[in-house]
Amino acid sequence: MLVCAASAAQHNQGLVLIISLAAFTLRSGREMEREISFRTECGLYYSYYKQMLQAPSIQEGLSELIHDNLTESKRTINLLQRMNIYQEVFLSVLYRLLPIQSYLEPVYFYIYTVFSLQAVYVIALYLTAWLLSGSWLAGTLSGVWYLLNRVDTTRVEFTISLRENWSLPFLALQVTAITCYLRPQLTALQQKVLVWLMYVTTFCFCLTWQFNQFILLVQALVIFTLDCGDFLTGTQVTTMYLVQVFGLLSVWLLQFCNSMILGSLVLSFIVAALFIRHCQSGLKTGSPLVRLAKLLLHSAMVLLLTVTINYLAKKALQLRSDEHIFKFIKSKLALGLTRDFDASLYLCEEAFGRLPLDTLERLGGTLLLYPYVLTLLLLSAMLAAAAVHNLRPKGCSAEERKGGGEERAAAFRPDVAYNLLHTLFYGLLAFSTMRMKYIWTGHMCAVAAYGVCGKELWTLLLNTLRCNSRVLLRLVRYAVPLLVMGCLYYKFWPKLMEELSELREFFDPDTVELMTWISTKTPKRAVFAGSMQLLAGIKLCTGRVLTNHPHYEDKDLRERTKQVYQVYARRSPEEVHSILRAIGADYVVLENSICYEKRHSRGCRLRDLLDQANGHIMDGPGENDPDLVPASHPRFCEAIKTETEAYGALFTRTFQNKTFHVYRVKKKSKKSSKEPSGAQ
């Protein structure tokens, strides 16, 4: 009986173990399916949140990020210095401290936080529209427009952990704080509070997005233009510039003195603008023509000094991290064609192309575009008239007027002037680069709502029609926005409810199969080479070491990525093997979607960019530059599948499905290194 009891107990324990293993496998499979939905760089950023949660303690997790040797093979890098991932660190610490682990999984805590920030974004737009128009209906209308145009106002539905989804809500809050700061008759305490709000929101915006310096540069140009037009006081201009400076310097300290911030164009511009402004004390005095000439000279001097300071700063810091962006901008401005691989990667992506016209069609379909354009035209005409008026002498210098108090030089409201130039400048940026439209379209909702509900524009229109009265003005200001919202409700509410009831499922069995194989069949410290997008997912789902990744703001990493991508170029197996072994790769993953790419046109396929960079003619019919020559080797990603002796001696296929082929990179011994040459 004892033997039977022992046997039964062992059987039960085995059954429990099998059930536990099955449950663990099912849970792991679900987790992996969720994780591979974090595509490209989103997966890379989320992996650091996961890494912090899996660390034994917060201190050890931070130490792993500061001394990371998993993201780039054969290198130890400081991730907190290189990348903007403080939000992942903050969320992981918050998740550890809050008593929510038992009922809320880490991935949902992360997702809910990002979506909550989008609610903050809508609230910021609501407040901006309300402050501009003085009507709560404007705030409501801006929120409605933002939601109905979410295809063009946000990418959070598909790219949750993208940096802009963290940063743009803080930029919207900063615009709200600026709008409030530029309102008249503020007390000294209110001004101090608003300056601190501007600083905190600027700091949070800069901390969460690596492109902060370029966005702030556009904002600095807005401030500079308003200063030249005499729409702001000297105190306001200096304060807003310094808020940007201290926000950037605070991030510089937190990012372990990241040299890319000190060498940024916006810091050089602000230093130049403040210095020239201080030196030219009589800038806003004299006749209109004299003042206009002074302003043109002032602008030229600021531009020249900005370029000089930035050049010297980059030379002193030996900064080359952002040179690919300037090559991209140079090509965008048609200042010369480039075959530079890094710049071409950006130029060939749809997100970095010009704004497609169907965007305007969608914005028009929600009744957003038409009031926005009308508001823009009327306000621009009023701003131009005010700027001309400000050029005229007023009996005393501008500095004397400002020294006697915070009086305005023109009747045009400074808060409206700022928001007008903000939407104009970022609108131009959006038309030049589609990815930047998400900065413009959100603010566009607030400006259009102000146009529909604001007093100034309706007063101007009713005066033109000679039927202005207080009762009619009030009636129009409330009736028109309610009518617009009624039309939007009738047109979009059924469709919105249908979309909310629709459940979508992410399905990618080939990638799940690849990640499962890597997790179970390769060593934990194995090094993988491949495309930037795929490797980000490999790091998140398997924790393996990478050779390269999508965070492209590093000169050495860009060079390494170009070398890894030679697997899709026309190179010999010996050359590719030498490259991969030099960066420590144990496995290389080849993707059919890249090797036989059809998504881009000829000249923009990855293999075409590599061929041009290597001086080889491109595949298929079409023109080639006269200096390109035929390659002496077949395309590596195609030829390796033939498994001839030259390739078999250096690479072994270890996994394949209809999407991916994984090869183990053999360690080339002295004996094997002689055999291929003998065979040849």
KELUM-340312 format. One record per residue (C-alpha): residue number from 1; x, y, z. Coordinates in nm, 3 decimals, padded with zeros to 5 digits. Layout:
% KELUM-340312
R     k         u         v         w
R   NUM         X         Y         Z
...
END
This chain:
% KELUM-340312
R     k         u         v         w
R     1    00.000    00.000    00.000
R     2    00.287    00.232    00.085
R     3    00.438    00.160   -00.256
R     4    00.104    00.230   -00.424
R     5    00.060    00.549   -00.222
R     6    00.412    00.663   -00.312
R     7    00.348    00.577   -00.675
R     8    00.019    00.771   -00.674
R     9    00.188    01.069   -00.507
R    10    00.463    01.068   -00.770
R    11    00.201    01.043   -01.045
R    12    00.008    01.340   -00.900
R    13    00.328    01.545   -00.865
R    14    00.415    01.466   -01.227
R    15    00.066    01.565   -01.339
R    16    00.090    01.893   -01.145
R    17    00.431    01.958   -01.302
R    18    00.296    01.894   -01.653
R    19   -00.002    02.123   -01.592
R    20    00.228    02.393   -01.450
R    21    00.462    02.366   -01.747
R    22    00.167    02.384   -01.989
R    23    00.029    02.690   -01.811
R    24    00.374    02.855   -01.812
R    25    00.418    02.781   -02.183
R    26    00.072    02.923   -02.261
R    27    00.142    03.233   -02.052
R    28    00.484    03.279   -02.215
R    29    00.328    03.241   -02.560
R    30    00.068    03.506   -02.486
R    31    00.332    03.737   -02.345
R    32    00.548    03.693   -02.656
R    33    00.253    03.764   -02.886
R    34    00.187    04.084   -02.693
R    35    00.553    04.185   -02.704
R    36    00.604    04.141   -03.077
R    37    00.322    04.391   -03.131
R    38    00.574    04.654   -03.011
R    39    00.723    04.705   -03.355
R    40    01.064    04.854   -03.446
R    41    01.204    05.107   -03.196
R    42    00.892    05.075   -02.978
R    43    01.007    04.723   -02.887
R    44    01.354    04.849   -02.798
R    45    01.222    05.114   -02.559
R    46    00.972    04.878   -02.397
R    47    01.250    04.621   -02.343
R    48    01.420    04.857   -02.096
R    49    01.098    04.888   -01.897
R    50    01.082    04.508   -01.888
R    51    01.452    04.488   -01.797
R    52    01.405    04.726   -01.503
R    53    01.113    04.519   -01.373
R    54    01.309    04.194   -01.401
R    55    01.611    04.336   -01.217
R    56    01.654    04.217   -00.854
R    57    01.635    04.577   -00.730
R    58    01.592    04.931   -00.861
R    59    01.959    05.007   -00.796
R    60    02.077    04.700   -00.991
R    61    01.837    04.782   -01.273
R    62    01.976    05.135   -01.302
R    63    02.330    04.998   -01.292
R    64    02.249    04.760   -01.579
R    65    02.119    05.051   -01.787
R    66    02.420    05.270   -01.711
R    67    02.664    04.987   -01.793
R    68    02.476    04.807   -02.070
R    69    02.655    04.546   -02.282
R    70    02.349    04.378   -02.436
R    71    02.226    04.649   -02.675
R    72    02.548    04.673   -02.877
R    73    02.782    04.374   -02.888
R    74    03.144    04.427   -02.781
R    75    03.050    04.768   -02.637
R    76    02.942    04.895   -02.298
R    77    02.718    05.200   -02.329
R    78    02.525    05.424   -02.091
R    79    02.165    05.392   -02.208
R    80    02.045    05.680   -01.990
R    81    02.294    05.904   -02.169
R    82    02.236    05.770   -02.519
R    83    01.858    05.730   -02.523
R    84    01.551    05.908   -02.386
R    85    01.424    05.625   -02.165
R    86    01.374    05.798   -01.830
R    87    01.000    05.747   -01.875
R    88    01.051    05.369   -01.880
R    89    01.268    05.395   -01.567
R    90    01.009    05.609   -01.389
R    91    00.720    05.376   -01.481
R    92    00.909    05.064   -01.372
R    93    00.990    05.220   -01.034
R    94    00.629    05.334   -00.996
R    95    00.500    04.985   -01.080
R    96    00.729    04.832   -00.818
R    97    00.618    05.075   -00.548
R    98    00.243    05.076   -00.612
R    99    00.033    04.784   -00.474
R   100   -00.103    04.689   -00.817
R   101    00.110    04.388   -00.920
R   102   -00.158    04.136   -00.819
R   103   -00.427    04.266   -01.052
R   104   -00.253    04.472   -01.324
R   105    00.013    04.328   -01.554
R   106    00.317    04.547   -01.633
R   107    00.230    04.575   -02.002
R   108   -00.118    04.712   -01.925
R   109    00.021    04.957   -01.670
R   110    00.254    05.085   -01.943
R   111   -00.021    05.107   -02.207
R   112   -00.271    05.276   -01.974
R   113   -00.010    05.536   -01.877
R   114    00.062    05.626   -02.241
R   115   -00.309    05.651   -02.320
R   116   -00.362    05.864   -02.009
R   117   -00.102    06.105   -02.145
R   118   -00.311    06.139   -02.460
R   119   -00.599    06.246   -02.237
R   120   -00.365    06.508   -02.089
R   121   -00.293    06.620   -02.448
R   122   -00.666    06.672   -02.513
R   123   -00.703    06.861   -02.184
R   124   -00.414    07.089   -02.284
R   125   -00.581    07.163   -02.620
R   126   -00.909    07.229   -02.437
R   127   -00.740    07.484   -02.208
R   128   -00.551    07.653   -02.492
R   129   -00.869    07.698   -02.699
R   130   -01.057    07.822   -02.390
R   131   -00.784    08.072   -02.301
R   132   -00.774    08.208   -02.656
R   133   -01.148    08.239   -02.709
R   134   -01.287    08.282   -02.358
R   135   -01.546    08.011   -02.432
R   136   -01.560    07.658   -02.292
R   137   -01.732    07.553   -02.616
R   138   -01.404    07.617   -02.799
R   139   -01.228    07.373   -02.569
R   140   -01.496    07.110   -02.623
R   141   -01.485    07.157   -03.000
R   142   -01.105    07.125   -03.009
R   143   -01.127    06.797   -02.815
R   144   -01.396    06.662   -03.049
R   145   -01.187    06.751   -03.355
R   146   -00.877    06.589   -03.205
R   147   -01.062    06.259   -03.150
R   148   -01.232    06.254   -03.490
R   149   -00.900    06.326   -03.665
R   150   -00.697    06.083   -03.455
R   151   -00.555    05.921   -03.772
R   152   -00.374    06.250   -03.834
R   153   -00.333    06.381   -03.478
R   154   -00.170    06.081   -03.309
R   155    00.000    05.748   -03.377
R   156   -00.055    05.608   -03.028
R   157   -00.299    05.338   -03.147
R   158   -00.026    05.156   -03.340
R   159    00.306    05.274   -03.191
R   160    00.240    05.299   -02.820
R   161    00.593    05.351   -02.687
R   162    00.708    05.587   -02.962
R   163    00.890    05.883   -02.805
R   164    00.655    06.146   -02.949
R   165    00.357    05.984   -02.774
R   166    00.531    06.065   -02.445
R   167    00.657    06.410   -02.536
R   168    00.381    06.582   -02.735
R   169    00.137    06.600   -02.441
R   170    00.404    06.796   -02.251
R   171    00.458    07.023   -02.552
R   172    00.082    07.090   -02.562
R   173    00.089    07.173   -02.190
R   174    00.383    07.405   -02.248
R   175    00.188    07.589   -02.520
R   176   -00.102    07.625   -02.276
R   177    00.133    07.770   -02.012
R   178    00.283    08.012   -02.270
R   179   -00.065    08.119   -02.382
R   180   -00.159    08.194   -02.022
R   181    00.176    08.367   -01.953
R   182    00.124    08.607   -02.245
R   183   -00.218    08.719   -02.122
R   184   -00.238    09.077   -01.985
R   185   -00.281    09.188   -01.624
R   186   -00.112    08.894   -01.453
R   187    00.009    08.940   -01.098
R   188    00.376    08.883   -01.009
R   189    00.287    08.554   -00.835
R   190    00.088    08.431   -01.136
R   191    00.380    08.508   -01.365
R   192    00.623    08.313   -01.144
R   193    00.390    08.013   -01.129
R   194    00.348    08.014   -01.507
R   195    00.724    08.044   -01.566
R   196    00.775    07.737   -01.347
R   197    00.501    07.554   -01.538
R   198    00.671    07.644   -01.867
R   199    01.002    07.515   -01.732
R   200    00.859    07.184   -01.600
R   201    00.668    07.109   -01.921
R   202    00.968    07.206   -02.137
R   203    01.192    06.984   -01.926
R   204    00.953    06.685   -01.951
R   205    00.918    06.737   -02.326
R   206    01.296    06.747   -02.377
R   207    01.355    06.447   -02.150
R   208    01.120    06.219   -02.343
R   209    01.217    06.277   -02.711
R   210    01.556    06.284   -02.879
R   211    01.433    06.529   -03.146
R   212    01.355    06.793   -02.881
R   213    01.626    07.032   -03.000
R   214    01.476    07.062   -03.350
R   215    01.123    07.120   -03.220
R   216    01.248    07.382   -02.973
R   217    01.445    07.549   -03.252
R   218    01.120    07.613   -03.440
R   219    00.967    07.749   -03.119
R   220    01.269    07.975   -03.065
R   221    01.220    08.109   -03.420
R   222    00.858    08.188   -03.328
R   223    00.976    08.385   -03.023
R   224    01.241    08.561   -03.232
R   225    00.982    08.664   -03.495
R   226    00.745    08.797   -03.228
R   227    01.031    08.993   -03.075
R   228    01.125    09.145   -03.411
R   229    00.761    09.241   -03.466
R   230    00.749    09.405   -03.122
R   231    00.461    09.186   -03.001
R   232    00.636    09.081   -02.678
R   233    00.810    09.272   -02.402
R   234    01.181    09.231   -02.343
R   235    01.112    09.045   -02.017
R   236    00.882    08.797   -02.189
R   237    01.132    08.726   -02.468
R   238    01.424    08.671   -02.231
R   239    01.215    08.457   -01.995
R   240    01.090    08.228   -02.273
R   241    01.440    08.186   -02.415
R   242    01.583    08.106   -02.071
R   243    01.308    07.854   -02.001
R   244    01.421    07.665   -02.311
R   245    01.788    07.691   -02.210
R   246    01.734    07.568   -01.854
R   247    01.505    07.290   -01.974
R   248    01.773    07.163   -02.213
R   249    02.054    07.200   -01.958
R   250    01.853    07.008   -01.698
R   251    01.815    06.722   -01.945
R   252    02.186    06.751   -02.029
R   253    02.269    06.689   -01.662
R   254    02.027    06.397   -01.631
R   255    02.165    06.241   -01.949
R   256    02.518    06.237   -01.806
R   257    02.632    06.547   -01.998
R   258    02.510    06.433   -02.340
R   259    02.720    06.635   -02.585
R   260    02.443    06.631   -02.849
R   261    02.244    06.877   -02.635
R   262    02.530    07.123   -02.590
R   263    02.599    07.109   -02.962
R   264    02.234    07.161   -03.053
R   265    02.138    07.434   -03.297
R   266    01.870    07.574   -03.066
R   267    02.118    07.653   -02.786
R   268    02.350    07.824   -03.035
R   269    02.057    08.024   -03.172
R   270    01.935    08.139   -02.830
R   271    02.284    08.248   -02.721
R   272    02.327    08.439   -03.048
R   273    01.981    08.600   -03.027
R   274    02.027    08.716   -02.665
R   275    02.380    08.844   -02.727
R   276    02.292    09.044   -03.042
R   277    01.975    09.174   -02.875
R   278    02.180    09.303   -02.581
R   279    02.435    09.469   -02.811
R   280    02.176    09.639   -03.034
R   281    02.002    09.855   -02.774
R   282    01.846    10.093   -03.031
R   283    01.699    09.817   -03.248
R   284    01.338    09.937   -03.224
R   285    01.387    10.310   -03.272
R   286    01.380    10.536   -03.578
R   287    01.161    10.568   -03.884
R   288    00.987    10.262   -04.034
R   289    01.250    10.214   -04.306
R   290    01.535    10.252   -04.057
R   291    01.373    10.004   -03.821
R   292    01.314    09.757   -04.104
R   293    01.679    09.785   -04.212
R   294    01.789    09.733   -03.851
R   295    01.571    09.423   -03.820
R   296    01.713    09.272   -04.139
R   297    02.068    09.341   -04.019
R   298    01.977    09.202   -03.676
R   299    01.841    08.879   -03.829
R   300    02.148    08.835   -04.050
R   301    02.384    08.886   -03.754
R   302    02.191    08.636   -03.539
R   303    02.201    08.378   -03.819
R   304    02.574    08.427   -03.877
R   305    02.658    08.410   -03.506
R   306    02.439    08.099   -03.464
R   307    02.627    07.912   -03.736
R   308    02.961    08.022   -03.591
R   309    02.879    07.921   -03.233
R   310    02.735    07.586   -03.345
R   311    03.038    07.510   -03.562
R   312    03.281    07.590   -03.281
R   313    03.076    07.393   -03.026
R   314    03.071    07.082   -03.244
R   315    03.442    07.110   -03.312
R   316    03.519    07.147   -02.942
R   317    03.289    06.858   -02.845
R   318    03.391    06.646   -03.149
R   319    03.020    06.595   -03.207
R   320    02.907    06.391   -03.508
R   321    02.596    06.222   -03.368
R   322    02.345    06.438   -03.555
R   323    02.527    06.492   -03.885
R   324    02.291    06.249   -04.063
R   325    01.997    06.477   -03.976
R   326    02.167    06.778   -04.133
R   327    02.243    06.573   -04.445
R   328    01.874    06.480   -04.454
R   329    01.770    06.848   -04.414
R   330    02.015    06.952   -04.686
R   331    01.859    06.702   -04.927
R   332    01.505    06.804   -04.825
R   333    01.588    07.166   -04.908
R   334    01.717    07.055   -05.251
R   335    02.066    07.180   -05.171
R   336    02.222    06.883   -05.344
R   337    02.146    06.516   -05.405
R   338    02.313    06.263   -05.181
R   339    02.406    05.896   -05.198
R   340    02.483    05.898   -04.829
R   341    02.336    05.575   -04.688
R   342    02.211    05.721   -04.358
R   343    02.041    06.024   -04.515
R   344    01.888    05.806   -04.788
R   345    01.731    05.576   -04.528
R   346    01.532    05.876   -04.401
R   347    01.457    06.022   -04.742
R   348    01.311    05.695   -04.871
R   349    01.072    05.649   -04.580
R   350    00.718    05.775   -04.635
R   351    00.707    05.925   -04.284
R   352    00.990    06.163   -04.377
R   353    00.843    06.261   -04.712
R   354    00.615    06.554   -04.788
R   355    00.266    06.570   -04.642
R   356    00.027    06.379   -04.875
R   357   -00.276    06.570   -05.001
R   358   -00.520    06.307   -04.874
R   359   -00.440    06.436   -04.523
R   360   -00.609    06.765   -04.614
R   361   -00.906    06.574   -04.756
R   362   -00.952    06.389   -04.426
R   363   -00.919    06.711   -04.226
R   364   -01.176    06.873   -04.452
R   365   -01.412    06.580   -04.406
R   366   -01.436    06.652   -04.032
R   367   -01.504    07.025   -04.094
R   368   -01.169    07.113   -03.933
R   369   -00.977    07.244   -04.232
R   370   -01.217    07.515   -04.351
R   371   -01.254    07.718   -04.026
R   372   -00.881    07.668   -03.966
R   373   -00.782    07.814   -04.305
R   374   -01.026    08.104   -04.266
R   375   -00.896    08.177   -03.915
R   376   -00.540    08.158   -04.039
R   377   -00.600    08.402   -04.325
R   378   -00.783    08.658   -04.110
R   379   -00.534    08.641   -03.824
R   380   -00.236    08.658   -04.061
R   381   -00.376    08.975   -04.220
R   382   -00.438    09.127   -03.876
R   383   -00.088    09.028   -03.758
R   384    00.074    09.183   -04.068
R   385   -00.121    09.504   -04.013
R   386   -00.017    09.512   -03.648
R   387    00.348    09.449   -03.743
R   388    00.341    09.744   -03.987
R   389    00.177    09.957   -03.719
R   390    00.452    09.864   -03.473
R   391    00.719    09.991   -03.714
R   392    00.588    10.346   -03.685
R   393    00.751    10.575   -03.426
R   394    00.537    10.635   -03.119
R   395    00.708    10.934   -02.961
R   396    00.941    10.730   -02.742
R   397    01.160    10.426   -02.783
R   398    01.028    10.073   -02.739
R   399    01.266    10.016   -02.450
R   400    01.131    10.324   -02.271
R   401    00.774    10.201   -02.321
R   402    00.869    09.862   -02.184
R   403    01.070    10.010   -01.903
R   404    00.764    10.199   -01.783
R   405    00.563    09.881   -01.738
R   406    00.447    09.574   -01.926
R   407    00.243    09.773   -02.184
R   408    00.198    09.624   -02.528
R   409    00.331    09.789   -02.841
R   410    00.032    09.682   -03.046
R   411   -00.336    09.604   -03.003
R   412   -00.285    09.249   -03.138
R   413   -00.297    09.006   -02.844
R   414    00.045    08.848   -02.772
R   415   -00.109    08.509   -02.682
R   416   -00.297    08.498   -03.012
R   417    00.015    08.614   -03.200
R   418    00.220    08.333   -03.045
R   419   -00.036    08.064   -03.129
R   420   -00.074    08.197   -03.483
R   421    00.299    08.179   -03.556
R   422    00.321    07.846   -03.372
R   423    00.064    07.688   -03.606
R   424    00.218    07.855   -03.914
R   425    00.575    07.745   -03.842
R   426    00.487    07.391   -03.741
R   427    00.247    07.371   -04.035
R   428    00.536    07.442   -04.271
R   429    00.738    07.176   -04.089
R   430    00.452    06.927   -04.129
R   431    00.420    06.996   -04.503
R   432    00.793    06.934   -04.548
R   433    00.811    06.619   -04.330
R   434    00.499    06.410   -04.279
R   435    00.608    06.266   -03.943
R   436    00.602    06.616   -03.794
R   437    00.234    06.664   -03.878
R   438    00.139    06.529   -03.534
R   439    00.281    06.845   -03.376
R   440    00.076    07.061   -03.611
R   441   -00.261    06.886   -03.637
R   442   -00.329    06.879   -03.262
R   443   -00.266    07.251   -03.225
R   444   -00.464    07.305   -03.544
R   445   -00.777    07.186   -03.356
R   446   -00.730    07.455   -03.089
R   447   -00.673    07.733   -03.345
R   448   -00.978    07.634   -03.552
R   449   -01.192    07.616   -03.236
R   450   -01.071    07.966   -03.141
R   451   -01.173    08.090   -03.486
R   452   -01.521    07.946   -03.449
R   453   -01.579    08.066   -03.090
R   454   -01.354    08.374   -03.051
R   455   -01.485    08.729   -03.020
R   456   -01.228    08.906   -03.238
R   457   -01.295    08.721   -03.564
R   458   -01.673    08.731   -03.535
R   459   -01.659    09.101   -03.444
R   460   -01.450    09.170   -03.755
R   461   -01.685    08.967   -03.974
R   462   -02.004    09.125   -03.834
R   463   -01.855    09.475   -03.863
R   464   -01.777    09.404   -04.226
R   465   -02.142    09.300   -04.277
R   466   -02.251    09.609   -04.077
R   467   -02.476    09.409   -03.848
R   468   -02.269    09.392   -03.533
R   469   -02.444    09.395   -03.198
R   470   -02.368    09.242   -02.858
R   471   -02.670    09.009   -02.872
R   472   -02.596    08.890   -03.227
R   473   -02.228    08.837   -03.143
R   474   -02.318    08.624   -02.844
R   475   -02.574    08.427   -03.044
R   476   -02.330    08.352   -03.326
R   477   -02.046    08.254   -03.088
R   478   -02.264    07.989   -02.925
R   479   -02.485    07.882   -03.215
R   480   -02.211    07.811   -03.472
R   481   -01.998    07.575   -03.255
R   482   -02.312    07.391   -03.140
R   483   -02.420    07.355   -03.503
R   484   -02.076    07.222   -03.601
R   485   -02.079    06.970   -03.314
R   486   -02.432    06.865   -03.410
R   487   -02.320    06.795   -03.769
R   488   -02.015    06.602   -03.645
R   489   -02.234    06.396   -03.410
R   490   -02.476    06.308   -03.688
R   491   -02.198    06.217   -03.931
R   492   -01.943    06.036   -03.710
R   493   -02.115    05.900   -03.396
R   494   -02.245    05.572   -03.552
R   495   -01.907    05.512   -03.717
R   496   -01.724    05.583   -03.391
R   497   -01.941    05.337   -03.198
R   498   -01.880    05.074   -03.464
R   499   -01.504    05.120   -03.437
R   500   -01.514    05.097   -03.057
R   501   -01.705    04.769   -03.073
R   502   -01.460    04.623   -03.324
R   503   -01.193    04.397   -03.168
R   504   -00.871    04.357   -03.364
R   505   -00.617    04.081   -03.318
R   506   -00.245    04.098   -03.392
R   507   -00.133    03.786   -03.580
R   508    00.224    03.716   -03.690
R   509    00.297    03.343   -03.656
R   510    00.631    03.355   -03.840
R   511    00.777    03.609   -03.597
R   512    00.636    03.417   -03.298
R   513    00.799    03.100   -03.433
R   514    01.132    03.279   -03.475
R   515    01.126    03.431   -03.126
R   516    01.030    03.096   -02.970
R   517    01.316    02.924   -03.147
R   518    01.568    03.188   -03.038
R   519    01.445    03.169   -02.677
R   520    01.466    02.790   -02.657
R   521    01.746    02.689   -02.895
R   522    02.021    02.951   -02.862
R   523    02.252    03.047   -02.572
R   524    02.135    03.339   -02.357
R   525    02.447    03.540   -02.444
R   526    02.424    03.470   -02.818
R   527    02.478    03.776   -03.040
R   528    02.233    03.839   -03.325
R   529    02.279    04.050   -03.637
R   530    02.002    04.163   -03.871
R   531    01.776    04.453   -03.953
R   532    01.732    04.725   -03.691
R   533    01.357    04.670   -03.670
R   534    01.377    04.295   -03.614
R   535    01.661    04.313   -03.363
R   536    01.458    04.546   -03.142
R   537    01.194    04.273   -03.120
R   538    01.458    04.006   -03.055
R   539    01.591    04.203   -02.759
R   540    01.243    04.251   -02.613
R   541    01.119    03.893   -02.662
R   542    01.439    03.695   -02.600
R   543    01.687    03.922   -02.421
R   544    01.968    03.823   -02.660
R   545    02.263    04.052   -02.741
R   546    02.232    04.275   -03.050
R   547    02.483    04.409   -03.298
R   548    02.272    04.715   -03.389
R   549    01.934    04.871   -03.314
R   550    01.690    05.144   -03.435
R   551    01.808    05.429   -03.209
R   552    02.014    05.592   -03.483
R   553    02.162    05.898   -03.307
R   554    02.520    05.770   -03.283
R   555    02.791    05.789   -03.549
R   556    02.956    05.454   -03.464
R   557    02.622    05.273   -03.453
R   558    02.524    05.410   -03.794
R   559    02.851    05.285   -03.939
R   560    02.800    04.944   -03.778
R   561    02.443    04.922   -03.910
R   562    02.566    04.992   -04.262
R   563    02.820    04.713   -04.222
R   564    02.561    04.464   -04.092
R   565    02.332    04.548   -04.383
R   566    02.599    04.424   -04.626
R   567    02.421    04.088   -04.595
R   568    02.169    04.240   -04.841
R   569    02.439    04.380   -05.073
R   570    02.652    04.218   -05.342
R   571    02.944    04.106   -05.127
R   572    03.151    03.788   -05.108
R   573    03.086    03.539   -04.825
R   574    03.435    03.602   -04.689
R   575    03.371    03.977   -04.664
R   576    03.036    03.934   -04.491
R   577    03.177    03.671   -04.255
R   578    03.467    03.899   -04.165
R   579    03.227    04.189   -04.091
R   580    02.997    03.978   -03.874
R   581    03.281    03.817   -03.676
R   582    03.443    04.158   -03.620
R   583    03.131    04.278   -03.436
R   584    03.093    03.950   -03.247
R   585    02.783    03.812   -03.424
R   586    02.698    03.445   -03.358
R   587    02.381    03.441   -03.570
R   588    02.252    03.649   -03.861
R   589    01.881    03.673   -03.945
R   590    01.791    03.731   -04.311
R   591    01.443    03.854   -04.404
R   592    01.282    03.775   -04.737
R   593    01.082    04.100   -04.712
R   594    01.411    04.293   -04.734
R   595    01.605    04.068   -04.969
R   596    01.319    04.063   -05.224
R   597    01.167    04.397   -05.125
R   598    00.883    04.538   -05.336
R   599    00.739    04.798   -05.095
R   600    00.967    05.079   -05.215
R   601    01.031    05.180   -05.573
R   602    01.364    05.121   -05.745
R   603    01.630    05.343   -05.593
R   604    01.473    05.334   -05.246
R   605    01.486    04.962   -05.170
R   606    01.744    04.881   -04.904
R   607    01.945    04.674   -05.148
R   608    01.949    04.970   -05.391
R   609    02.078    05.207   -05.122
R   610    02.354    04.961   -05.039
R   611    02.444    04.909   -05.405
R   612    02.472    05.283   -05.462
R   613    02.677    05.333   -05.144
R   614    02.909    05.050   -05.255
R   615    02.939    05.193   -05.608
R   616    02.741    04.911   -05.775
R   617    02.461    04.933   -06.030
R   618    02.111    04.856   -05.900
R   619    01.885    04.560   -05.979
R   620    01.620    04.569   -06.248
R   621    01.552    04.792   -06.547
R   622    01.613    05.162   -06.505
R   623    01.882    05.426   -06.508
R   624    02.201    05.419   -06.301
R   625    02.451    05.691   -06.225
R   626    02.740    05.679   -06.475
R   627    03.003    05.610   -06.207
R   628    02.833    05.291   -06.085
R   629    02.984    04.959   -06.198
R   630    02.858    04.596   -06.202
R   631    02.933    04.402   -05.882
R   632    03.172    04.108   -05.894
R   633    02.966    03.898   -05.650
R   634    02.603    03.788   -05.634
R   635    02.367    03.930   -05.371
R   636    02.462    03.765   -05.043
R   637    02.108    03.712   -04.904
R   638    02.013    03.521   -05.223
R   639    02.338    03.333   -05.285
R   640    02.370    03.196   -04.931
R   641    02.050    02.994   -04.981
R   642    02.223    02.789   -05.252
R   643    02.442    02.643   -04.972
R   644    02.745    02.611   -05.197
R   645    03.082    02.521   -05.044
R   646    03.199    02.884   -05.022
R   647    02.897    02.973   -04.807
R   648    02.866    02.641   -04.621
R   649    03.221    02.670   -04.495
R   650    03.138    02.995   -04.315
R   651    02.764    02.979   -04.237
R   652    02.525    02.708   -04.120
R   653    02.149    02.741   -04.156
R   654    01.987    02.671   -03.820
R   655    01.629    02.795   -03.870
R   656    01.396    02.890   -04.151
R   657    01.032    02.959   -04.226
R   658    00.862    03.144   -04.511
R   659    00.976    03.484   -04.373
R   660    01.309    03.436   -04.192
R   661    01.634    03.246   -04.246
R   662    01.878    03.223   -03.955
R   663    02.242    03.127   -04.008
R   664    02.505    03.054   -03.748
R   665    02.827    03.242   -03.817
R   666    03.107    02.989   -03.786
R   667    03.425    03.075   -03.602
R   668    03.683    03.064   -03.876
R   669    03.966    02.839   -03.761
R   670    04.308    02.837   -03.926
R   671    04.228    02.507   -04.094
R   672    03.895    02.620   -04.233
R   673    04.040    02.949   -04.348
R   674    04.277    02.763   -04.579
R   675    04.015    02.529   -04.726
R   676    03.804    02.787   -04.912
R   677    04.109    02.939   -05.078
R   678    04.222    02.593   -05.188
R   679    03.879    02.522   -05.329
R   680    03.883    02.845   -05.524
END
